[in-house]
Amino acid sequence: MNKNEYSKFVQSRVKSGEDILASLTPEKAEIWHMGTGVSTEAGELLDAIKKYVVYEKDADLENIVEELGDLEFYLEGVRQQFNIDRDATIKHNVNKLSVRYQQK
């Protein structure tokens, strides 16, 4: 597939902004905001870790704690939108990882 064919392929399949706006509700806008926040803050946390690991700078614990707090904020927003309890999330994760990483 050449560049022009791929461009047409994408153009024929992308959901238009108009269609997205038409289907957007205040609830969907809020969850989109929360999900975007999770992604943004995860990137900021990763940047702090990269500076420590790759560039061998001192760990900026104040910034790391700040980014973890921001992640908690957005994760709680996601949980609230879907009426998911934090404890239920942790329990589910423990169950999943217990199966995946069974101790010998």
Backbone hydrogen bonds, N-H to C=O, Kabsch-Sander energy under -0.5 kcal/mol:
donor,donor_aa,acceptor,acceptor_aa,energy
6,Y,2,N,-2.6
7,S,3,K,-2.3
8,K,4,N,-2.0
9,F,5,E,-2.4
10,V,6,Y,-2.8
11,Q,7,S,-2.4
12,S,8,K,-2.0
13,R,9,F,-0.7
13,R,10,V,-1.3
14,V,10,V,-2.0
20,I,16,S,-2.3
21,L,17,G,-2.9
22,A,18,E,-2.2
23,S,19,D,-1.4
24,L,20,I,-0.7
24,L,21,L,-0.8
29,A,25,T,-2.6
30,E,26,P,-2.1
31,I,27,E,-2.3
32,W,28,K,-2.3
33,H,29,A,-2.2
34,M,30,E,-2.5
35,G,31,I,-2.9
36,T,32,W,-2.6
37,G,33,H,-2.2
38,V,34,M,-2.1
39,S,35,G,-2.0
40,T,36,T,-2.7
41,E,37,G,-2.9
42,A,38,V,-2.4
43,G,39,S,-1.9
44,E,40,T,-1.9
45,L,41,E,-2.5
46,L,42,A,-2.6
47,D,43,G,-2.0
48,A,44,E,-1.7
49,I,45,L,-2.2
50,K,46,L,-2.8
51,K,47,D,-2.1
52,Y,48,A,-1.3
53,V,49,I,-3.0
54,V,50,K,-2.5
55,Y,50,K,-1.2
57,K,51,K,-2.3
61,L,59,A,-1.6
64,I,60,D,-2.5
65,V,61,L,-2.8
66,E,62,E,-2.0
67,E,63,N,-2.7
68,L,64,I,-2.5
69,G,65,V,-2.4
70,D,66,E,-2.3
71,L,67,E,-2.5
72,E,68,L,-2.3
73,F,69,G,-2.2
74,Y,70,D,-2.2
75,L,71,L,-3.0
76,E,72,E,-2.5
77,G,73,F,-1.8
78,V,74,Y,-2.1
79,R,75,L,-2.7
80,Q,76,E,-2.8
81,Q,77,G,-2.0
82,F,78,V,-1.6
83,N,80,Q,-0.9
84,I,79,R,-2.8
89,T,85,D,-2.0
90,I,86,R,-2.4
91,K,87,D,-2.7
92,H,88,A,-2.4
93,N,89,T,-2.2
94,V,90,I,-2.7
95,N,91,K,-2.4
96,K,92,H,-2.5
97,L,93,N,-2.7
98,S,94,V,-2.2
99,V,95,N,-1.5
100,R,96,K,-2.3
101,Y,97,L,-2.9
102,Q,99,V,-0.7
